[in-house]
Amino acid sequence: MNYYIATTVAQPFDDVVSEVIELLQAEGFGVLADIDVRAALKSKIGAEMTRYRILGACDPSLAHEALRIEDKLGVLLPC
């Protein structure tokens, strides 16, 4: 069972992250959390890994509508 969508790109990592943030903003999403997993694991447990970022994106209007329908949905939202 797949629980993600994967795409491989040739651009530099930081350029892709910046572009994704811009594209999210163009669609009405804000990035409320930007977690550098590699840095966090390195500082906490000394683990080495490839670059890995989690962008917690949220569209406030969609979040509000979803929470009105199901108030427990907040466990899935970054906002």
Backbone as CSV, one residue per row, in Angstrom:
resi,resn,N_x,N_y,N_z,CA_x,CA_y,CA_z,C_x,C_y,C_z
1,MET,0.836,-1.174,0.000,0.000,0.000,0.000,0.885,1.242,0.000
2,ASN,0.677,2.121,-0.958,1.415,3.380,-0.994,0.659,4.442,-0.210
3,TYR,1.372,5.194,0.573,0.777,6.276,1.345,1.451,7.609,1.034
4,TYR,2.111,7.685,-0.101,2.815,8.903,-0.493,2.849,9.000,-2.011
5,ILE,3.189,10.197,-2.484,3.410,10.429,-3.903,4.863,10.847,-4.038
6,ALA,5.599,10.230,-4.926,7.015,10.524,-5.100,7.289,11.068,-6.495
7,THR,8.188,12.036,-6.560,8.635,12.600,-7.826,10.137,12.840,-7.726
8,THR,10.855,12.480,-8.753,12.289,12.725,-8.799,12.539,13.936,-9.693
9,VAL,13.336,14.866,-9.203,13.654,16.073,-9.964,15.164,16.240,-10.038
10,ALA,15.629,16.984,-11.030,17.063,17.147,-11.243,17.611,18.435,-10.627
11,GLN,16.739,19.324,-10.172,17.201,20.595,-9.621,17.837,20.404,-8.241
12,PRO,18.640,21.384,-7.812,19.221,21.332,-6.467,18.136,21.329,-5.387
13,PHE,18.409,20.648,-4.307,17.445,20.440,-3.221,16.832,21.755,-2.735
14,ASP,17.683,22.740,-2.391,17.170,24.003,-1.855,16.301,24.746,-2.859
15,ASP,16.641,24.660,-4.134,15.830,25.293,-5.174,14.444,24.664,-5.244
16,VAL,14.398,23.349,-5.120,13.119,22.641,-5.178,12.257,23.009,-3.973
17,VAL,12.856,23.049,-2.791,12.097,23.428,-1.594,11.513,24.825,-1.765
18,SER,12.317,25.777,-2.231,11.827,27.141,-2.445,10.692,27.169,-3.459
19,GLU,10.835,26.411,-4.534,9.797,26.383,-5.566,8.505,25.765,-5.039
20,VAL,8.625,24.706,-4.271,7.435,24.063,-3.698,6.710,25.043,-2.778
21,ILE,7.453,25.771,-1.954,6.834,26.756,-1.057,6.107,27.825,-1.870
22,GLU,6.740,28.323,-2.917,6.101,29.330,-3.776,4.828,28.789,-4.428
23,LEU,4.885,27.555,-4.917,3.718,26.955,-5.567,2.579,26.722,-4.568
24,LEU,2.925,26.325,-3.363,1.909,26.166,-2.320,1.232,27.506,-2.023
25,GLN,2.042,28.556,-1.900,1.499,29.882,-1.617,0.592,30.351,-2.749
26,ALA,0.941,30.048,-3.980,0.119,30.441,-5.124,-1.244,29.753,-5.097
27,GLU,-1.332,28.614,-4.414,-2.592,27.883,-4.299,-3.322,28.176,-2.989
28,GLY,-2.824,29.148,-2.215,-3.506,29.538,-0.987,-3.033,28.838,0.271
29,PHE,-1.965,28.087,0.168,-1.427,27.378,1.328,-0.287,28.182,1.946
30,GLY,-0.188,28.134,3.247,0.948,28.699,3.944,1.765,27.566,4.543
31,VAL,3.064,27.750,4.645,3.922,26.751,5.280,4.105,27.180,6.731
32,LEU,3.460,26.455,7.625,3.482,26.790,9.044,4.598,26.086,9.792
33,ALA,5.108,25.017,9.199,6.199,24.274,9.827,7.179,23.845,8.745
34,ASP,8.452,23.995,9.028,9.510,23.563,8.112,10.529,22.826,8.965
35,ILE,10.460,21.505,8.928,11.287,20.674,9.800,12.435,20.077,8.996
36,ASP,13.650,20.378,9.403,14.846,19.798,8.800,15.147,18.513,9.574
37,VAL,14.647,17.409,9.047,14.763,16.123,9.741,16.217,15.709,9.880
38,ARG,17.014,15.913,8.838,18.425,15.534,8.904,19.132,16.261,10.036
39,ALA,18.921,17.572,10.148,19.566,18.353,11.208,19.064,17.940,12.586
40,ALA,17.765,17.677,12.696,17.200,17.286,13.989,17.767,15.949,14.463
41,LEU,17.829,14.968,13.563,18.355,13.659,13.958,19.848,13.714,14.248
42,LYS,20.562,14.543,13.495,22.001,14.710,13.746,22.232,15.300,15.133
43,SER,21.482,16.329,15.493,21.697,16.992,16.783,21.191,16.163,17.958
44,LYS,20.133,15.393,17.754,19.540,14.625,18.857,20.226,13.292,19.117
45,ILE,20.544,12.565,18.031,21.097,11.219,18.222,22.354,10.961,17.405
46,GLY,22.858,11.987,16.740,24.078,11.842,15.960,23.905,11.054,14.672
47,ALA,22.679,10.851,14.230,22.416,10.053,13.032,22.761,10.833,11.770
48,GLU,23.304,10.128,10.799,23.606,10.704,9.483,22.557,10.207,8.502
49,MET,22.032,11.114,7.694,21.083,10.720,6.662,21.089,11.747,5.543
50,THR,20.417,11.419,4.448,20.313,12.358,3.336,19.395,13.513,3.732
51,ARG,19.415,14.553,2.909,18.586,15.726,3.191,17.117,15.322,3.192
52,TYR,16.386,15.818,4.177,14.991,15.435,4.351,14.277,16.582,5.044
53,ARG,13.295,17.174,4.374,12.532,18.285,4.957,11.058,17.934,4.968
54,ILE,10.382,18.334,6.015,8.934,18.204,6.104,8.355,19.613,6.113
55,LEU,7.506,19.904,5.128,6.829,21.193,5.064,5.386,20.982,5.511
56,GLY,5.029,21.598,6.602,3.654,21.523,7.102,2.844,22.635,6.472
57,ALA,2.098,22.313,5.422,1.342,23.319,4.676,-0.131,23.261,5.056
58,CYS,-0.758,24.438,5.069,-2.155,24.517,5.463,-2.856,25.618,4.680
59,ASP,-4.043,25.311,4.190,-4.930,26.312,3.592,-5.961,26.630,4.677
60,PRO,-5.922,27.827,5.247,-6.806,28.142,6.377,-8.290,27.926,6.075
61,SER,-8.728,28.272,4.882,-10.141,28.094,4.533,-10.528,26.624,4.501
62,LEU,-9.674,25.802,3.888,-9.953,24.367,3.836,-9.879,23.735,5.227
63,ALA,-8.915,24.177,6.027,-8.790,23.650,7.386,-10.030,23.989,8.199
64,HIS,-10.508,25.220,8.099,-11.693,25.631,8.842,-12.916,24.825,8.414
65,GLU,-13.103,24.656,7.114,-14.233,23.874,6.615,-14.160,22.428,7.098
66,ALA,-12.976,21.832,7.013,-12.809,20.440,7.447,-13.072,20.294,8.942
67,LEU,-12.594,21.229,9.747,-12.792,21.150,11.197,-14.254,21.363,11.589
68,ARG,-14.982,22.131,10.796,-16.414,22.294,11.065,-17.152,20.977,10.835
69,ILE,-16.680,20.182,9.881,-17.306,18.897,9.572,-16.877,17.837,10.571
70,GLU,-15.597,17.838,10.911,-15.043,16.812,11.816,-14.017,17.466,12.729
71,ASP,-14.408,17.775,13.956,-13.518,18.524,14.848,-12.288,17.751,15.306
72,LYS,-12.277,16.462,15.152,-11.098,15.653,15.531,-10.044,15.616,14.417
73,LEU,-10.382,16.199,13.270,-9.478,16.189,12.125,-8.175,16.946,12.406
74,GLY,-8.163,17.771,13.424,-6.979,18.540,13.763,-5.731,17.697,13.985
75,VAL,-5.901,16.437,14.323,-4.732,15.577,14.517,-3.951,15.377,13.221
76,LEU,-4.562,15.686,12.078,-3.906,15.526,10.791,-3.397,16.835,10.202
77,LEU,-3.692,17.947,10.854,-3.352,19.247,10.303,-2.088,19.819,10.936
78,PRO,-1.233,20.452,10.111,-0.055,21.119,10.679,-0.422,22.432,11.354
79,CYS,-1.618,22.946,11.066,-2.031,24.211,11.632,-2.995,23.982,12.775
